[in-house]
Amino acid sequence: MIPENALTVKIKSNTKCSICTCGRSKSMPYCDNEHRAYNKKKSTNYKSLKIWSSKNCDITVSSNMWIKDE
């Protein structure tokens, strides 16, 4: 079953895609490095999820952390 907050991401061949894991990105589901300031403020250790593919493809991603707590 696909979660309600799931998003489809188009991955281009041989290109790195960074997916947000902290839920603070302003360009969801892509990481915009908002986790860096949050990590300093909250002493957390969020990092983006890096995805590469050898061919063009679509993936479905979701995270329980995409719900804002602030």
Backbone as CSV, one residue per row, in Angstrom:
resi,resn,N_x,N_y,N_z,CA_x,CA_y,CA_z,C_x,C_y,C_z
1,MET,0.844,-1.182,0.000,0.000,0.000,0.000,0.889,1.245,0.000
2,ILE,0.589,2.185,-0.851,1.377,3.413,-0.963,0.859,4.439,0.039
3,PRO,1.750,5.021,0.868,1.336,6.022,1.856,0.737,7.268,1.202
4,GLU,-0.115,7.974,1.943,-0.774,9.187,1.427,0.212,10.268,1.020
5,ASN,1.340,10.373,1.736,2.283,11.456,1.442,3.308,11.075,0.379
6,ALA,3.129,9.937,-0.284,4.077,9.478,-1.300,4.093,10.420,-2.505
7,LEU,5.272,10.599,-3.061,5.460,11.447,-4.232,6.245,10.685,-5.280
8,THR,5.975,10.962,-6.540,6.701,10.334,-7.633,7.846,11.234,-8.053
9,VAL,9.001,10.632,-8.228,10.206,11.357,-8.614,10.708,10.772,-9.926
10,LYS,11.023,11.637,-10.865,11.614,11.205,-12.130,13.137,11.245,-11.968
11,ILE,13.768,10.111,-12.159,15.216,10.009,-12.052,15.795,9.959,-13.468
12,LYS,16.721,10.853,-13.758,17.369,10.857,-15.066,18.586,9.943,-15.025
13,SER,18.860,9.299,-16.130,19.974,8.352,-16.170,21.301,9.028,-15.814
14,ASN,22.076,8.320,-15.014,23.425,8.743,-14.620,23.477,10.119,-13.968
15,THR,22.410,10.490,-13.263,22.346,11.760,-12.551,21.967,11.497,-11.100
16,LYS,22.679,12.122,-10.174,22.374,11.960,-8.758,21.117,12.745,-8.399
17,CYS,20.260,12.130,-7.628,19.051,12.774,-7.127,19.108,12.703,-5.606
18,SER,18.922,13.832,-4.928,18.951,13.869,-3.464,17.530,14.051,-2.948
19,ILE,17.067,13.079,-2.165,15.716,13.088,-1.619,15.754,13.530,-0.163
20,CYS,14.833,14.408,0.215,14.737,14.895,1.588,14.340,13.765,2.538
21,THR,15.000,13.685,3.675,14.623,12.718,4.708,14.120,13.406,5.974
22,CYS,14.334,14.716,6.085,13.971,15.413,7.329,12.585,16.056,7.277
23,GLY,12.065,16.319,6.086,10.751,16.927,5.957,10.754,18.440,5.961
24,ARG,11.904,19.079,5.945,11.962,20.534,6.020,12.261,21.218,4.689
25,SER,12.493,20.443,3.650,12.817,21.010,2.345,11.664,21.855,1.813
26,LYS,12.006,22.948,1.186,10.991,23.793,0.548,10.706,23.318,-0.880
27,SER,11.424,22.301,-1.322,11.225,21.765,-2.672,11.017,20.248,-2.622
28,MET,10.143,19.822,-1.728,9.875,18.402,-1.528,9.514,17.729,-2.841
29,PRO,9.933,16.526,-3.069,10.654,15.647,-2.166,12.170,15.799,-2.263
30,TYR,12.617,16.804,-3.025,14.054,16.986,-3.226,14.682,17.707,-2.034
31,CYS,15.899,17.334,-1.726,16.627,17.959,-0.623,17.147,19.329,-1.052
32,ASP,16.974,20.330,-0.187,17.550,21.649,-0.434,18.489,22.047,0.712
33,ASN,18.932,21.058,1.472,19.894,21.203,2.572,19.350,21.931,3.804
34,GLU,18.041,22.027,3.941,17.444,22.608,5.147,17.816,21.798,6.385
35,HIS,18.152,20.526,6.205,18.512,19.671,7.331,19.775,20.156,8.046
36,ARG,20.632,20.867,7.367,21.892,21.318,7.976,21.636,22.259,9.149
37,ALA,20.785,23.251,8.956,20.457,24.185,10.046,19.681,23.462,11.142
38,TYR,18.768,22.591,10.746,17.976,21.836,11.726,18.880,20.928,12.555
39,ASN,19.843,20.273,11.915,20.775,19.417,12.648,21.525,20.199,13.716
40,LYS,21.981,21.406,13.379,22.697,22.239,14.359,21.778,22.654,15.505
41,LYS,20.566,23.053,15.153,19.611,23.544,16.148,19.142,22.434,17.088
42,LYS,18.887,21.247,16.564,18.287,20.159,17.336,19.247,19.016,17.662
43,SER,20.515,19.164,17.291,21.518,18.102,17.502,21.069,16.776,16.884
44,THR,20.548,16.863,15.667,20.149,15.665,14.931,21.188,15.393,13.844
45,ASN,20.988,14.357,13.091,21.963,13.977,12.078,21.278,13.586,10.762
46,TYR,20.331,14.402,10.301,19.665,14.114,9.041,20.619,14.298,7.874
47,LYS,20.442,13.467,6.862,21.167,13.572,5.600,20.172,13.266,4.499
48,SER,20.491,13.691,3.302,19.599,13.369,2.184,19.865,11.944,1.709
49,LEU,18.872,11.381,1.079,18.993,10.057,0.468,19.419,10.268,-0.978
50,LYS,20.585,9.742,-1.346,21.109,9.901,-2.701,20.691,8.703,-3.549
51,ILE,20.178,8.998,-4.744,19.730,7.943,-5.647,20.351,8.179,-7.020
52,TRP,20.886,7.110,-7.599,21.406,7.118,-8.965,20.733,5.990,-9.722
53,SER,20.584,6.173,-11.010,20.050,5.100,-11.846,20.804,5.102,-13.174
54,SER,21.001,3.940,-13.732,21.682,3.846,-15.023,20.735,4.135,-16.186
55,LYS,19.440,4.267,-15.870,18.470,4.588,-16.915,17.414,5.532,-16.358
56,ASN,16.682,6.204,-17.222,15.583,7.062,-16.785,14.516,6.193,-16.135
57,CYS,13.974,6.656,-15.028,12.918,5.896,-14.358,12.129,6.803,-13.425
58,ASP,10.972,6.329,-13.021,10.153,7.000,-12.011,10.180,6.135,-10.757
59,ILE,10.310,6.781,-9.604,10.234,6.056,-8.334,9.203,6.746,-7.448
60,THR,8.648,6.015,-6.526,7.710,6.569,-5.547,8.411,6.576,-4.204
61,VAL,8.412,7.751,-3.547,9.099,7.894,-2.269,8.151,8.485,-1.232
62,SER,8.402,8.141,0.026,7.666,8.746,1.141,8.508,8.609,2.397
63,SER,8.177,9.389,3.392,8.883,9.332,4.670,7.946,9.774,5.776
64,ASN,7.994,9.084,6.899,7.181,9.517,8.036,7.723,10.816,8.625
65,MET,8.911,11.229,8.221,9.496,12.481,8.716,9.043,13.686,7.897
66,TRP,8.259,13.482,6.852,7.813,14.596,6.039,6.687,15.385,6.695
67,ILE,6.281,15.007,7.876,5.279,15.765,8.630,6.011,16.761,9.501
68,LYS,5.728,18.016,9.305,6.425,19.078,10.064,6.074,18.987,11.547
69,ASP,7.111,19.150,12.391,6.861,19.162,13.839,7.016,20.557,14.413
70,GLU,7.288,21.551,13.557,7.425,22.927,14.024,6.605,23.846,13.153
